[in-house]
């Protein structure tokens, strides 16, 4: 039966003590080992067989095992191999003791079984005590590191939980902000409609409708952000489809004659770049629907959106309408819509180009993250 030799002098020191397992079938050898290794901070356990040693290893955690090579039931080598095969005990250091030390083959067999050291009997007390002390010190330092590691892991988990909670709160708040902004903009849009209905002149009503469409284009960005998992970016291709759908519905009589062809790659834009881009599209599409196809029974609007190297966006808007008059300088025009296009392009630090031929083409290139591509110029 495994015996605990409690050599601690004070109960208060038990917390800092370490367990050492002494395995030998000869009680006299165990007495010698006990006398050599008795220390205030060591808890010595005796085992006189392999079964007793294995039972002790199940019940306790040990810093060192001092193991006799020659035992009747199971050799020290075989017992060491069993200990090393068990996950819980595979890292416990083993010091072999033998009265037959001197054959290289025995030494190699001991190290092959998992021993960290090999001593011959009779044991030199100073050598055994110093070797055990080194291994005990290593055990304690390892436990300190494990304790520190567990504390760090617990702290990291706590910090991560706090960050996740904080991010969730911020996401909820930001989603609510987008929702409220969208609702407020829709209220503004409805108020503009009500005010427009009270106006008698068509020109004045058209101005109100233009203002309404601009507000709706901004509200649509916030609507898409509210519905998106990513609250900081919106997907420009999907946004463009929805914006064109709303504009075509708002200009029903004209748009019913116009075909819309869109080739849109998925492009994610931060909100501060999506809104001016949406307003540019709104102005260009509104301008085409109002002026490009007067007197025509049909027409075509094409929009092409591409992402270049995941860094920049190329947006091409064109129609096959009548185009601008010869000699028309759209940079100097008093048209509010075209002035907005120019101002918003500058806000995006975009390269804005215009071609006037069989219809009108606007090409806008800008960096996704706000780095200027080139000064706006006309080609």
C-alpha positions in Angstrom: 0.0 0.0 0.0 1.3 3.5 -0.9 2.4 5.4 2.2 2.6 9.1 2.7 5.5 10.3 4.8 4.5 13.8 5.8 7.7 15.6 6.7 6.2 19.1 6.7 6.7 21.0 10.0 3.8 23.4 9.7 0.4 23.1 8.1 0.9 26.5 6.5 3.7 25.1 4.4 1.7 22.2 2.9 0.4 24.5 0.2 4.0 25.1 -1.1 5.1 21.5 -0.7 5.7 19.1 -3.6 5.1 15.4 -3.9 7.9 12.9 -4.5 7.2 9.3 -5.2 9.8 6.7 -3.9 9.4 3.3 -5.6 11.4 0.2 -4.3 10.3 -3.3 -3.2 12.8 -3.3 -0.4 11.6 -1.3 2.7 15.3 -0.8 3.8 16.0 1.1 0.6 12.9 3.2 1.1 14.1 4.1 4.6 17.4 5.2 3.2 15.7 7.3 0.5 13.4 8.9 3.1 16.3 9.8 5.3 18.1 11.4 2.4 15.2 13.4 1.0 13.3 14.4 4.1 12.8 18.2 3.8 10.2 20.6 5.2 8.7 21.3 1.8 8.7 17.7 0.4 5.8 15.2 0.8 7.3 11.8 0.3 5.2 8.9 -0.8 6.3 5.2 -0.6 5.4 2.5 -3.1 6.6 -1.1 -2.9 5.2 -2.3 -6.2 4.3 -1.1 -9.7 0.6 -1.3 -8.8 1.1 0.9 -5.7 3.1 3.4 -7.7 0.4 3.6 -10.5 -2.3 4.0 -7.9 -0.4 6.9 -6.3 0.1 8.5 -9.7 -3.7 8.4 -10.2 -4.4 10.1 -6.8 -1.6 12.6 -6.6 0.6 14.9 -8.8 4.3 14.3 -8.4 7.3 16.5 -9.1 9.8 13.6 -9.2 9.8 9.8 -9.2 12.7 7.9 -7.7 12.4 4.4 -9.1 14.3 1.2 -8.5 15.2 -0.7 -11.7 14.9 -4.2 -10.2 11.5 -5.2 -8.8 9.9 -8.6 -8.7 6.5 -8.0 -10.3 7.3 -5.4 -13.0 10.7 -3.9 -13.8 11.4 -0.2 -13.4 11.9 0.1 -17.1 8.4 -1.4 -17.8 6.8 0.8 -15.2 8.5 3.9 -16.6 7.2 3.1 -20.0 3.6 2.8 -18.6 4.0 6.1 -16.8 5.2 7.8 -20.0 2.3 6.4 -22.0 -0.2 8.2 -19.8 -1.0 11.8 -20.7 -1.3 12.9 -17.1 2.1 11.5 -16.0 4.1 11.5 -19.2 6.1 14.6 -18.2 6.9 13.5 -14.6 10.8 13.2 -14.4 12.1 9.8 -13.4 15.4 9.0 -11.6 16.4 5.4 -11.9 18.3 3.6 -9.1 20.2 0.4 -9.7 22.8 -1.8 -8.0 24.0 -2.9 -11.4 25.1 0.4 -12.8 28.1 0.1 -15.1 26.8 -1.6 -18.2 26.1 0.8 -21.1 23.2 -1.3 -22.2 21.4 -0.8 -18.9 22.0 2.9 -19.0 20.7 3.2 -22.5 17.7 1.1 -21.7 16.9 3.4 -18.7 17.1 6.6 -20.8 15.1 4.9 -23.5 12.3 4.1 -21.0 12.0 7.8 -20.2 14.5 8.4 -17.4 16.1 11.9 -16.9 18.9 10.5 -14.7 20.5 7.2 -13.6 22.1 6.7 -10.2 23.8 3.6 -8.8 23.4 2.1 -5.3 24.5 2.8 -2.7 23.2 6.3 -3.3 25.4 9.3 -2.7 23.0 11.5 -0.5 24.4 14.8 -1.7 24.1 13.9 -5.4 20.6 12.5 -5.0 19.4 15.4 -2.9 20.8 18.0 -5.4 19.4 16.2 -8.5 15.9 16.0 -6.8 16.2 19.7 -5.8 16.9 20.7 -9.4 13.8 18.8 -10.7 11.6 20.1 -7.8 12.7 23.7 -8.7 11.8 23.0 -12.4 8.4 21.6 -11.3 7.7 24.7 -9.2 8.7 27.1 -11.9 6.6 25.2 -14.5 3.6 25.4 -12.2 4.2 29.2 -11.7 4.3 29.6 -15.5 1.2 27.5 -15.9 -0.6 29.6 -13.2 0.5 32.8 -14.9 -0.6 31.5 -18.3 -4.1 30.5 -17.0 -4.4 33.9 -15.4 -3.4 35.6 -18.7 -5.8 33.4 -20.6 -8.6 34.2 -18.2 -7.8 38.0 -18.5 -7.7 37.7 -22.3 -11.1 35.9 -22.3 -12.5 38.6 -20.0 -11.1 41.4 -22.2 -12.5 39.7 -25.4 -15.9 39.3 -23.8 -15.8 43.0 -22.8 -14.8 44.0 -26.3 -17.5 41.8 -27.9 -20.1 43.4 -25.6 -18.8 46.9 -26.4 -18.8 46.2 -30.1 -22.3 44.8 -29.9 -23.5 47.9 -28.1 -21.8 50.1 -30.7 -23.2 48.1 -33.6 -26.7 48.3 -32.1 -26.3 52.1 -31.6 -24.9 52.6 -35.1 -27.7 50.5 -36.6 -30.2 52.6 -34.7 -28.5 55.8 -36.0 -28.7 54.6 -39.6 -32.4 53.7 -39.0 -33.3 57.0 -37.5 -31.4 59.0 -40.2 -33.2 57.0 -42.9 -36.6 57.6 -41.3 -35.8 61.3 -40.8 -34.8 61.7 -44.4 -37.9 59.9 -45.5 -39.9 62.4 -43.5 -38.1 65.2 -45.2 -38.8 63.6 -48.6 -42.5 63.4 -47.7 -42.6 67.0 -46.6 -41.0 68.1 -49.9 -43.7 66.1 -51.7 -46.4 67.8 -49.7 -44.9 71.2 -50.4 -44.5 70.4 -54.1 -48.2 69.5 -54.3 -49.1 73.0 -53.2 -47.1 74.7 -55.9 -48.8 75.6 -59.2 -45.9 76.1 -61.6 -44.4 73.0 -63.2 -40.9 74.4 -63.0 -41.2 74.9 -59.2 -42.7 71.4 -58.8 -39.7 70.0 -60.8 -37.3 71.7 -58.4 -39.0 70.1 -55.4 -38.9 66.7 -57.1 -35.2 67.1 -57.7 -34.7 67.9 -54.1 -36.8 65.0 -53.0 -34.8 62.6 -55.2 -31.5 63.8 -53.7 -32.8 63.2 -50.2 -34.0 59.8 -51.2 -30.6 58.9 -52.6 -29.0 59.7 -49.3 -31.8 57.8 -47.3 -31.2 54.8 -49.5 -27.6 54.6 -48.3 -28.6 54.5 -44.7 -31.4 52.0 -45.4 -28.8 49.6 -47.0 -26.4 50.1 -44.1 -29.2 49.4 -41.6 -30.0 46.2 -43.4 -26.3 45.2 -43.8 -24.1 43.2 -41.4 -21.3 45.7 -42.1 -22.5 49.0 -40.7 -19.6 51.0 -42.0 -19.7 50.0 -45.7 -22.4 49.6 -48.3 -22.3 47.5 -51.5 -22.4 50.0 -54.4 -23.6 47.6 -57.0 -26.8 46.7 -55.1 -27.3 50.3 -54.1 -27.1 51.4 -57.7 -29.8 48.9 -58.7 -32.1 50.1 -56.0 -31.4 53.8 -56.7 -32.2 53.3 -60.5 -35.4 51.4 -59.6 -36.6 54.3 -57.5 -35.6 57.0 -60.0 -37.3 55.1 -62.9 -40.5 54.8 -60.8 -40.4 58.5 -59.9 -40.1 59.4 -63.7 -42.7 56.8 -64.8 -43.9 58.4 -68.0 -40.4 59.0 -69.4 -38.7 56.0 -68.0 -41.2 53.5 -69.4 -39.6 54.3 -72.8 -36.0 53.9 -71.6 -34.0 50.7 -71.5 -31.6 50.4 -68.6 -28.5 48.2 -69.0 -26.2 47.8 -65.9 -23.0 45.9 -65.5 -22.1 46.2 -61.9 -19.3 44.5 -60.1 -19.6 44.2 -56.3 -17.8 47.1 -54.7 -17.9 48.0 -51.0 -17.6 51.7 -50.1 -17.4 53.4 -46.7 -20.5 55.5 -46.0 -18.6 58.8 -46.4 -17.8 57.8 -50.0 -21.1 56.0 -50.8 -23.3 59.0 -50.2 -21.5 61.4 -52.7 -21.2 58.6 -55.2 -25.0 57.9 -54.9 -25.7 61.6 -55.3 -23.6 61.7 -58.5 -25.6 58.8 -59.9 -28.8 60.5 -58.9 -27.9 63.7 -60.7 -26.7 62.0 -63.9 -29.7 59.7 -64.1 -32.2 62.5 -63.3 -30.5 64.7 -65.9 -30.8 62.0 -68.6 -34.4 61.1 -67.8 -35.4 64.8 -67.9 -33.5 66.1 -70.9 -31.7 63.4 -73.0 -34.7 61.8 -74.6 -37.1 64.7 -75.3 -39.1 63.9 -78.5 -37.8 60.3 -78.5 -39.9 57.1 -78.3 -37.1 55.1 -76.8 -33.7 55.4 -75.4 -30.9 53.6 -73.6 -29.0 54.3 -70.3 -26.0 52.2 -69.5 -24.1 52.1 -66.2 -20.8 50.2 -65.8 -19.2 49.8 -62.3 -15.8 48.1 -62.0 -13.3 47.7 -59.1 -9.7 47.9 -60.1 -7.1 46.0 -58.0 -9.4 46.3 -54.9 -8.2 49.8 -54.6 -10.1 52.1 -57.0 -13.6 52.4 -58.5 -14.4 53.2 -62.2 -18.0 54.3 -62.7 -19.2 55.0 -66.3 -22.7 56.5 -66.9 -23.8 57.0 -70.5 -27.0 57.5 -72.5 -27.7 57.6 -76.3 -29.7 60.8 -76.0 -29.2 64.0 -77.8 -26.2 65.0 -75.8 -25.2 68.6 -74.9 -25.3 71.3 -77.5 -22.2 72.0 -79.5 -19.8 74.3 -77.6 -21.5 73.6 -74.3 -19.1 74.0 -71.4 -20.6 71.9 -68.6 -17.9 73.1 -66.2 -19.4 76.6 -66.5 -23.1 75.7 -66.5 -25.6 77.1 -64.1 -27.3 73.7 -63.9 -27.4 72.8 -60.2 -27.3 69.1 -61.0 -24.1 69.3 -63.0 -22.5 71.6 -60.5 -23.3 69.1 -57.8 -21.7 66.4 -59.9 -18.5 68.4 -60.2 -18.5 69.4 -56.5 -19.1 65.8 -55.3 -16.4 64.5 -57.6 -14.0 66.9 -56.0 -15.2 65.7 -52.6 -14.3 62.1 -53.7 -11.0 63.4 -55.1 -12.0 61.7 -58.3 -10.9 61.9 -61.9 -14.0 63.1 -63.7 -14.2 63.0 -67.5 -17.0 63.8 -70.0 -17.5 62.8 -73.6 -20.2 64.3 -75.8 -21.0 62.5 -79.0 -23.8 60.1 -79.8 -25.2 60.8 -76.4 -23.4 61.8 -73.2 -20.8 59.8 -71.2 -19.4 60.6 -67.8 -16.5 58.5 -66.4 -15.6 58.8 -62.8 -12.6 57.1 -61.2 -11.8 57.4 -57.5 -9.9 55.6 -54.7 -12.0 53.4 -52.4 -10.3 54.8 -49.3 -10.1 58.5 -50.3 -6.6 58.8 -51.9 -6.8 61.2 -54.9 -6.3 59.7 -58.3 -6.0 62.8 -60.4 -7.4 66.3 -60.7 -10.8 66.5 -62.3 -10.4 67.2 -66.0 -12.3 66.9 -69.3 -11.0 64.6 -72.0 
